[in-house]
Amino acid sequence: MNRFLMIVAHYMKRMFRDPKEIALLLVIPIGLILINSLIAGGDFEANTGLYLAGGRILPSFLAPAFLLSFQFFNSFFMFAFLYKDFRSGMRWRLLAAPLPTRTFIFPAFVANWIVSILLGLVYIVITAMFMNVYWGNLFILAAVLVIISLMATIVSCLIFLFTSKYSQANAISYIVSFGLMILSGFMLPLQMFGDNAVIRFLLNYGTPLSIGQNAIISSGALGTIFEGTDIMIGLPGFGPDSGGMERALINLGILAAITLVLGLIAAIVARRRKI
């Protein structure tokens, strides 16, 4: 256990030695909230006549989207260290150690998971304090953050297992991250392509990001704020029938199931590759 914790601490220290990268992973999503809020029309409350006690409506819908999206970008931050340690000359020094490779790789991904959660917590605190973001039920929020960050870490583990070069992993990571954001409706409103069953499915259950955002939104007053209206803005969670703790718990269960399946796949692949 002491060895495990020491390796976890080692990788966490290495990640925090690059404060510029850490800062970007916080500044970019916060900037995206501001930009998207301005594009959507500025004072949403005044334009719609709807008001939310405890926060502003539009930033409160946008903040979960970028919180969850950047969990995947955060998880890929570890690649630079993993490929230096296990896909370069350093690899032979580690393999010469009287310990299996997983003794080093597993703690590295745990460190990555912890750092992702910490960055998510800092993001939540900043947006709540300075941008009046309403985060709904804190238990649901914490559970979604922990599960999505773990899922992202497992995905990064799978990418690491299936690639041999850092450039390959980096390219795949961007495809995965931006692909999920596009399919979730975070980068462009999917309803511009029509209001049909496929679009509704993508906005509500199509990706882990949309499932997670809907869980957060549905857990509080924000999930029912559009009841009795015909407002449909084209982002996950927006709509006249998008709330309820029951829905939040169902979405939480779906996320946990997806993460469990991905974890089992990663364990099988790692075993077959003798890691």
Beta strands, then each sheet from edge to edge (+ up, - down):
end
